Amino acid sequence: MKQLRKFVKKIIPVLVIILLAGLILSRVFSPNRNQSIEVFINAGEAINHQDKYAEVCGEVVSVQNVQQIGGEPTFINFEEEYPNQHFTGLIWGEDRQGWHRSPKDLYTNRQICVEGFIRIHEGTPQIRITSPKQIRYKNE
C-alpha cells in the first residue's frame, strides 16, 4: 500500500503536466481557432497577401478532383481556368469527408469566399480548405 501511495504521488504531477501541455497545444494548433481575418480581398489580390489570414472572394470557374496525385486534391480555381487561375482553394482528400455534396456541384460558376491562410504554391496563391465552414457564398 505504501508503494502504491509513493507511485501515485510521483505520477500525479507528471499527469497534470501532460494534461496542461495537451490543453495548451490543442489551443495553439487547432485548425478552427477563430482566427481574425486580416484582409478581405478578391482573388486577383491574393498574390500580394502571402501568409495573411484572409477572406478571398471571386468566381469559381472550375473545380478539379485529381485522383492521380497523392493525397487526391480538389482544386477550386478562381477567375480563370488552370493554369492561369488567379487563386486556388485546395481541399485534400483526407478533408473531403466534410462535404456532403461534390465541391464541383456546389461551387462551379458561383461567387464564393474562402477563409484561411494564403500560401503561394508554384506562383499561385492558395488557401487549404479543411472544412466547408471556411467557404461562404458571396452575396447570398
N, C-alpha and C positions, 0 to 999 in steps of 0.2 A: 504494500500500500504506500509506503514511504517513497519507493522508487517511482510509482505512478505519479505522485504529487510533484516530485522533482521534475519528472518529464513534462508534466502539464505546465509547471512554472517556466520551464525553458521554451516550450513550444508556443505558448500563448503570445509572447511578444513577437516572435517570428511570423505567426499567422496574422497578427494585427498589421505588421509592416507590409506583408504581401497584399493584404486586402486594401490597404491605403494606396499602395503603389498601383494596383489594378484599377482602383477608382479614379485616380489621377490620370493614368494613361488612357482610360476609356473616354474621359472628357477631352483630352488633348487630341487623340487620334480618331475621334468619332467622325464618320463621313457626313452625318447630318447634324452639324453642330451649330445651327442657327447663325451662320456667318453673316456679317453685314455686307451688303452689296456696296462695292466701292464706286462702280461706274455703271451707267445704263447706256448702252451703245447699240448701233446697228452692226450687222455682220461685216461690213466693209471697214469698220473702225477697229475691229478686234485685234488686228495685227499690231496696233500701237499700244496695246494694253496687256502685254505678256506678264504673267504671274499676278495679275489682279483678280480679285473675286468680283465677277461681273454678271450682269444680265445682258445677253446678246440676243437681239431680235432681228428677224428677217424672214424672207420667203424660202421655204424648203422646195428645192427643185428636183431633188432625187433622194431616195433612201436605198442604200445598197447593203444587203446582208452578204458578207463574203465568207463563206464556209471553208474556202481553200486556204485561208490564212489561219495560223494558230491563234486560238482564243475566239474564233468566229465573230469578228467585229461587225457591228452595224454602223455604217457611216451615214449621217444625216447631213447632206450637202446644201449649203445656203447660197442663194443668188445665182450661181452658175453651176453647170454640171462638172463633175470630176473630169479632168484635173485642174480646172480653173475656178473651183469653188472659192468663195471669199472666206468661208468659215465652215468648220465641221463639228457636229455633235457626235461623240463616239460612245457607243454602247457595246461593251464587251459581252460575249455570250454568257458568261457567268452572272451577269447582271440582268439579262433579258427576261428572266422569270417574273420580274415585277410588272411586266406588261401583259395585259390580258388579251390584247389585240396586237397585230403586227404594227411596228412603228411605221412601216411603209404605208399602211392603210390609214393610220392616224395622222400623219404629218405631211405627206406629199401634197404639194401645191397649196399649202396652208401657211399662214403667217404665225410663227411661234417665237417664243422667247425661251432661252436656255440659261440657267443659272449655274455658276461654278467657277473654278479657277481656269484662266486662259493659259494654255501651254502652246508652244509652237512646235509642230512636227513637220519636218521636211518643208519648211517655209509657209505652212498653213496653220493659222490659229485654230485651236480646238479646245473643247471642254469635254471631259469624261463625264458621262451621264450614268449614274448608278441607280437612279430611281425616277419614275415618272413625275414625282413631285418637283423635280428640277426643271420641268417643262410646263409652260402655260401657253395657251392660245392668245395671240395678241388681239386686242380689241374685241374680246368675246366675253 
